[in-house]
Amino acid sequence: MTATHRHGHPVSVKGVLFVDRQVLLLRNDRDEWELPGGRPEAAETWPQALQREIDEEANLSVEVGPLLHEWPYEVLPGRCVWIAAYGCQLARAATALVSAEHRELRFWPVGEIGGLSLHDGYRAVIDTWNAWERGRDDRASGSL
């Protein structure tokens, strides 16, 4: 059974993951770039589902951080899903591998995603998590 949001839309959890200041994006069958993630299974929490989905889609183990934003997304005309996007961090080093669910996996510098076919909601949470990650790096280096 798939999780459904209180507004009646099926839920899709998405993760924003930066590795070496580049964001992980996957190209789907509609030739759009998207964040990794998918639908929670029965009895899974949203963070558990996101960990499983990123492992399945990209062969990466992540720690799921804060919920960045939620919104309804009309994937196709008349077909809406509820997106819940989380900030993520790599749990351990591994080689990212694209699954059969997507056409391509790529880490993009944030400055190069402007021309991509990428939903505005994804852009917004990428910017949010990028700012948080940069701030964390600055705090760790003592440059604040």
C-alpha positions in Angstrom: 0.0 0.0 0.0 1.3 3.4 -0.9 1.3 6.3 1.5 -1.3 9.0 0.8 -1.2 12.6 2.1 -4.1 14.0 4.0 -5.1 15.9 0.9 -5.6 12.6 -0.9 -2.5 12.7 -3.1 0.0 9.8 -3.2 3.2 10.7 -1.4 6.7 10.8 -3.1 9.7 11.5 -0.8 12.7 13.2 -2.4 16.2 13.8 -1.3 18.6 16.6 -1.9 22.1 15.2 -1.8 25.3 17.1 -2.4 28.7 15.3 -2.9 31.6 17.6 -3.5 29.2 20.6 -3.8 27.4 18.9 -6.7 23.7 17.9 -6.4 22.5 14.4 -7.4 19.9 14.4 -10.1 18.3 11.6 -12.1 16.8 11.9 -15.6 13.4 10.1 -15.9 11.5 8.6 -18.9 9.8 12.0 -19.5 13.4 13.4 -20.1 13.1 15.5 -17.0 15.7 15.8 -14.2 14.5 15.0 -10.7 15.7 14.4 -7.2 16.1 10.8 -6.1 13.3 9.2 -4.1 9.9 7.6 -4.5 6.9 6.3 -2.7 6.9 4.9 0.9 5.8 1.3 1.4 3.4 0.2 4.1 4.8 0.7 7.6 7.8 2.8 6.4 8.4 6.2 7.7 9.1 8.9 5.1 12.8 9.0 6.0 13.1 5.2 5.9 11.5 5.2 2.4 13.9 7.8 1.2 16.9 5.9 2.4 15.6 2.8 0.6 14.8 4.6 -2.6 18.2 6.4 -2.8 19.9 3.0 -2.3 17.8 1.4 -5.0 18.0 4.3 -7.5 21.6 5.4 -7.0 23.4 2.7 -4.9 24.1 5.3 -2.2 23.6 5.1 1.5 22.3 8.4 3.1 21.4 9.9 6.4 18.2 11.8 6.0 18.2 15.2 7.5 15.4 17.8 7.9 12.3 18.1 5.9 12.9 21.1 3.6 9.5 21.6 2.1 6.3 19.8 1.0 4.1 20.7 -2.0 1.6 19.2 -4.5 3.2 18.5 -7.8 1.1 17.8 -11.0 3.4 15.2 -12.6 1.1 14.8 -15.6 -2.2 16.6 -16.4 -4.7 15.4 -13.8 -2.1 13.3 -11.9 -0.8 15.0 -8.7 1.6 13.7 -6.1 2.5 15.2 -2.7 6.3 15.8 -2.7 8.1 15.8 0.7 11.8 16.9 0.1 14.5 16.2 2.7 18.1 17.3 3.0 20.4 14.3 2.9 24.1 13.6 3.6 26.1 10.7 2.3 26.5 8.1 5.0 29.5 6.3 3.5 31.5 6.6 0.3 30.3 4.5 -2.6 30.1 4.6 -6.4 26.8 6.0 -7.6 25.0 3.7 -10.1 21.9 4.5 -12.0 19.1 1.9 -11.8 16.7 0.8 -14.5 14.2 3.3 -13.2 16.0 6.2 -14.8 17.9 7.0 -18.0 20.8 8.8 -16.4 22.4 9.7 -13.0 24.6 12.8 -12.7 26.0 15.1 -10.1 25.5 18.7 -11.2 27.2 21.9 -10.0 24.3 24.0 -8.8 25.4 26.8 -11.2 24.8 24.5 -14.1 21.2 23.3 -13.5 19.6 26.5 -14.8 18.9 25.1 -18.3 17.8 21.7 -17.2 14.2 20.5 -17.4 13.7 20.5 -13.6 10.6 21.4 -11.6 10.8 24.7 -9.8 10.0 23.0 -6.5 13.1 20.9 -6.9 15.1 24.0 -7.7 13.9 25.7 -4.5 14.8 22.8 -2.2 18.2 22.4 -3.9 18.8 26.1 -3.2 17.7 25.8 0.4 19.8 22.7 1.1 22.8 24.2 -0.8 22.7 27.3 1.4 22.5 25.2 4.6 25.4 23.0 3.4 27.5 26.0 2.6 26.8 27.5 6.0 27.7 24.2 7.7 31.0 24.1 5.7 31.7 27.7 6.7 30.9 27.0 10.4 33.2 23.9 10.3 36.1 25.9 8.8 35.6 28.8 11.3 35.1 31.3 8.5 32.0 32.9 9.9 
